[in-house]
Amino acid sequence: MNALGTLNLLEACRLFCPETPFIFTSTNKVYGDSPNRLPLVEEEKRWELGPEHPYGVHGIDESMSIDQTKHSLFGASKVAADVLVQEYGRYFGMKTVCFRGGCLTGPAHAGTELHGFLAYLMKCTVQGNPYRVFGYGGKQVRDNIHSHDLVEAFFQYFQTPRSAEVYNMGGSRHSNCSMLEAIELCQEISGKKLNWSYVEDNRIGDHIWWISDVRKFQSHYPGWSYRYGLREILGEIHQACA
């Protein structure tokens, strides 16, 4: 559905409004399990990548290959759509962009056990529901970006669009945490203790460590900056849950 639906939208745009910027919300899942091959180091509360590695200081940039790696079926469908969006930009000269998002969230996020982990984590903490952590010692790392900051990035692109662009877009080093760190922060903000348990088996296709390098987008659109950090994001989610 991601591939076919995106193709239909691209073709409609090409035929009826080719001058209109086409913004596609892609995903870091297009990289498959390539991030799990990084030389990660286990620390007390998180997996981490050393500063000597090209991705260690700023995160993973757009140079990481999306080929020769295992994707979920969702990830594979997003790869197909992602490449189609790029091709319409290059082949037809349309203004197209793929934003490869990390964890996107905010106070209205309807998180569930396997999707939207910050929203679901805070909900379980506030309401006293049990929460399960899947694999990697609870030290898997995600960056998180507030929906406001993402939409602002869309708007910056819309005002001055480019053809066939690809940007990794997430919380970067500005806003990221491990599961264990997120649990601690939720408990601190809510004043409640989370009832959580650990399951050894990790989710299929789950990244051990993902931090987006957003410097390419920032270099093209220097007027964009973050409004929300991790604590502000969780604070808003807590207010929505309380």
C-alpha positions as CSV (number, residue, x, y, z in Angstrom):
1,M,0.0,0.0,0.0
2,N,2.8,2.4,0.8
3,A,4.4,1.9,-2.7
4,L,1.2,1.8,-4.8
5,G,-0.5,4.6,-2.9
6,T,2.6,6.8,-3.2
7,L,2.9,6.0,-6.9
8,N,-0.7,7.1,-7.5
9,L,-0.2,10.3,-5.6
10,L,3.0,11.1,-7.5
11,E,1.4,10.5,-10.9
12,A,-1.6,12.7,-10.0
13,C,0.8,15.4,-8.9
14,R,2.8,15.1,-12.1
15,L,-0.3,15.3,-14.3
16,F,-2.3,18.0,-12.5
17,C,0.1,20.1,-10.3
18,P,3.7,19.3,-11.2
19,E,4.9,22.6,-9.7
20,T,3.6,21.6,-6.2
21,P,6.2,20.3,-3.7
22,F,5.7,16.7,-2.9
23,I,6.7,15.8,0.7
24,F,6.9,12.1,1.6
25,T,7.2,10.9,5.2
26,S,9.6,8.0,4.8
27,T,11.2,6.1,7.7
28,N,14.6,5.0,9.0
29,K,13.3,1.5,8.4
30,V,14.4,1.9,4.8
31,Y,17.9,1.2,6.2
32,G,16.8,-2.3,7.3
33,D,19.0,-3.8,9.9
34,S,22.2,-2.1,8.6
35,P,22.4,0.0,11.8
36,N,22.7,-3.2,13.9
37,R,26.0,-3.9,12.2
38,L,27.6,-0.8,13.8
39,P,30.4,-1.5,16.4
40,L,28.2,-0.6,19.4
41,V,29.5,-0.5,22.9
42,E,27.4,-1.6,25.9
43,E,27.3,1.1,28.6
44,E,25.4,1.0,31.9
45,K,22.1,2.3,30.6
46,R,22.5,2.3,26.8
47,W,24.2,1.0,23.7
48,E,26.4,3.7,22.3
49,L,28.7,4.3,19.3
50,G,32.1,5.7,19.9
51,P,33.1,9.2,18.8
52,E,35.8,7.7,16.5
53,H,33.2,6.3,14.2
54,P,31.9,8.5,11.4
55,Y,28.4,8.2,12.8
56,G,29.4,8.5,16.5
57,V,29.3,12.2,17.1
58,H,26.3,13.3,15.0
59,G,24.4,10.2,14.2
60,I,23.6,8.2,11.1
61,D,23.5,10.3,7.9
62,E,22.0,9.6,4.4
63,S,25.1,7.8,3.2
64,M,24.1,4.5,4.9
65,S,23.1,2.0,2.3
66,I,19.5,0.8,2.0
67,D,20.6,-2.2,0.0
68,Q,21.7,-5.7,1.0
69,T,19.9,-5.7,4.3
70,K,16.9,-7.2,5.9
71,H,13.8,-5.0,6.0
72,S,10.4,-5.7,7.5
73,L,7.7,-5.8,4.9
74,F,6.7,-2.3,6.1
75,G,10.3,-1.2,5.6
76,A,10.4,-2.8,2.1
77,S,7.2,-1.0,1.1
78,K,8.6,2.3,2.3
79,V,11.9,1.7,0.4
80,A,9.8,1.3,-2.8
81,A,7.9,4.5,-2.2
82,D,11.0,6.3,-1.1
83,V,12.8,5.5,-4.4
84,L,9.7,6.4,-6.4
85,V,9.6,9.8,-4.8
86,Q,13.3,10.4,-5.6
87,E,12.8,9.1,-9.2
88,Y,9.9,11.5,-9.9
89,G,12.2,14.3,-8.7
90,R,15.1,13.3,-10.9
91,Y,13.2,12.0,-14.0
92,F,10.5,14.6,-14.2
93,G,12.2,17.5,-12.4
94,M,9.5,17.7,-9.7
95,K,10.2,19.1,-6.3
96,T,10.2,16.0,-4.2
97,V,11.6,15.1,-0.8
98,C,11.8,12.0,1.5
99,F,12.1,12.7,5.2
100,R,13.4,9.5,6.8
101,G,12.0,9.8,10.2
102,G,13.1,8.3,13.5
103,C,10.6,8.2,16.3
104,L,7.9,10.9,15.7
105,T,5.8,11.8,18.7
106,G,3.8,14.4,20.7
107,P,1.0,14.8,23.2
108,A,-1.7,13.5,20.9
109,H,0.3,10.4,19.9
110,A,-1.8,7.2,20.3
111,G,1.0,4.9,21.3
112,T,0.6,1.2,21.6
113,E,2.9,-1.6,22.8
114,L,4.7,-2.0,19.5
115,H,4.4,1.6,18.2
116,G,5.0,5.0,19.6
117,F,7.0,3.9,22.6
118,L,7.3,7.2,24.5
119,A,3.6,7.9,24.4
120,Y,2.7,4.3,25.4
121,L,5.5,4.3,28.1
122,M,4.2,7.4,29.8
123,K,0.6,6.2,29.5
124,C,1.5,2.9,31.3
125,T,3.5,4.8,33.9
126,V,0.6,7.2,34.7
127,Q,-2.2,4.6,34.6
128,G,-0.3,1.8,36.3
129,N,-0.5,-0.6,33.4
130,P,2.2,-3.3,32.9
131,Y,4.9,-2.5,30.3
132,R,7.2,-4.9,28.5
133,V,10.7,-4.2,27.3
134,F,11.8,-6.4,24.4
135,G,15.5,-7.4,24.2
136,Y,18.8,-5.7,24.1
137,G,18.9,-5.3,27.9
138,G,16.5,-2.4,27.6
139,K,19.5,-0.3,26.4
140,Q,18.3,0.2,22.8
141,V,18.5,3.8,21.8
142,R,16.1,6.0,19.8
143,D,16.0,9.6,18.9
144,N,12.6,11.3,19.3
145,I,11.3,14.4,17.5
146,H,8.2,16.4,18.4
147,S,5.5,16.6,15.7
148,H,5.8,20.4,15.8
149,D,9.5,20.3,14.9
150,L,8.8,17.8,12.1
151,V,6.0,19.9,10.6
152,E,8.2,23.0,10.8
153,A,10.8,21.1,8.8
154,F,8.2,20.3,6.2
155,F,7.2,24.0,6.0
156,Q,10.8,25.1,5.6
157,Y,11.1,22.7,2.6
158,F,7.7,23.8,1.2
159,Q,8.8,27.4,1.1
160,T,12.0,26.7,-0.8
161,P,11.7,23.2,-2.3
162,R,14.5,21.2,-4.0
163,S,14.3,18.2,-6.4
164,A,14.8,14.6,-5.3
165,E,16.1,15.4,-1.8
166,V,16.5,12.9,1.0
167,Y,16.9,13.9,4.6
168,N,17.3,11.9,7.8
169,M,15.0,13.6,10.3
170,G,14.7,12.8,14.0
171,G,15.7,14.0,17.4
172,S,19.4,13.6,16.7
173,R,21.9,14.1,19.5
174,H,19.5,16.8,20.7
175,S,16.8,14.4,21.8
176,N,17.5,10.7,22.3
177,C,17.3,8.1,25.0
178,S,17.5,4.4,25.7
179,M,14.5,2.4,27.1
180,L,16.0,2.4,30.5
181,E,16.7,6.1,30.4
182,A,13.1,6.8,29.1
183,I,11.7,4.7,32.0
184,E,13.6,6.7,34.6
185,L,12.5,10.0,33.0
186,C,8.8,9.0,32.9
187,Q,8.9,8.0,36.5
188,E,10.7,11.2,37.4
189,I,8.2,13.4,35.6
190,S,5.0,11.5,36.7
191,G,6.1,10.8,40.2
192,K,5.0,7.2,39.8
193,K,6.8,3.9,39.5
194,L,6.3,1.9,36.2
195,N,5.4,-1.8,36.5
196,W,7.7,-3.2,33.8
197,S,9.1,-6.5,32.9
198,Y,11.8,-7.7,30.5
199,V,11.4,-10.1,27.5
200,E,14.6,-11.5,26.1
201,D,13.5,-11.7,22.5
202,N,13.8,-8.5,20.6
203,R,11.3,-7.4,18.0
204,I,12.1,-8.5,14.4
205,G,13.8,-5.7,12.5
206,D,14.3,-3.6,15.7
207,H,17.2,-1.2,15.7
208,I,19.6,-1.5,18.6
209,W,20.8,2.1,18.1
210,W,19.4,4.9,16.0
211,I,20.3,8.5,16.1
212,S,19.6,10.7,13.1
213,D,22.2,13.1,11.7
214,V,20.1,16.1,10.6
215,R,23.0,18.3,9.5
216,K,22.2,17.9,5.8
217,F,18.8,19.4,6.3
218,Q,20.1,22.1,8.6
219,S,22.7,23.1,6.0
220,H,20.0,23.4,3.3
221,Y,17.5,25.1,5.7
222,P,19.4,27.0,8.4
223,G,16.2,28.7,9.6
224,W,15.1,25.5,11.1
225,S,15.9,24.5,14.7
226,Y,14.5,22.3,17.5
227,R,11.8,23.7,19.8
228,Y,11.4,20.6,21.9
229,G,13.9,18.4,23.7
230,L,13.2,15.0,25.3
231,R,12.1,16.3,28.6
232,E,9.7,18.8,27.0
233,I,8.3,16.1,24.8
234,L,7.6,13.8,27.8
235,G,6.3,16.7,29.8
236,E,3.6,17.4,27.2
237,I,2.8,13.7,26.9
238,H,2.4,13.5,30.7
239,Q,0.0,16.4,30.7
240,A,-2.1,14.7,28.0
241,C,-2.2,11.4,30.0
242,A,-2.7,12.8,33.5
